[in-house]
Amino acid sequence: VPEDKTINEILKPYIDPEKSDPVIRQRLKAYIHSQTEVQILMKVEYMQQNLVRYYELDPYKSLLDNLKNKVIIEYPTLYVVLKGSSDDMKVLHQVKNESTKNLGSEN
């Protein structure tokens, strides 16, 4: 995938209702019907063993911009999930916000 393409452009052949392949469209119809509810995540590397966290990537930015300042081992694996089904996947900024809330409520 060219690094200057946006994530939306990269996903277009898979989840665009008009431009995707009909066979793929049938398999991924939940994603096609919920395009605005799609979240693109990438696992944060070098976290503690029992912690799994994800970066949320901006679909309007290029792949290069999304990967800047992130540790990548071999090839980046992007997880495309529906927002409602990603509750068990902790996004890094959400974890920071939860920690801050918890600290504030203890005082």
Secondary structure, DSSP 4 states (H G I P E B T S, - for coil): --TTSBHHHHHHHHH-TTTS-HHHHHHTHHHHHTGGGEEEEEEPSS--TT---EEEEPTTSBHHHHHTT----SS--EEEEEGGG-TTS-BHHHHHHHHHHHHHHH-
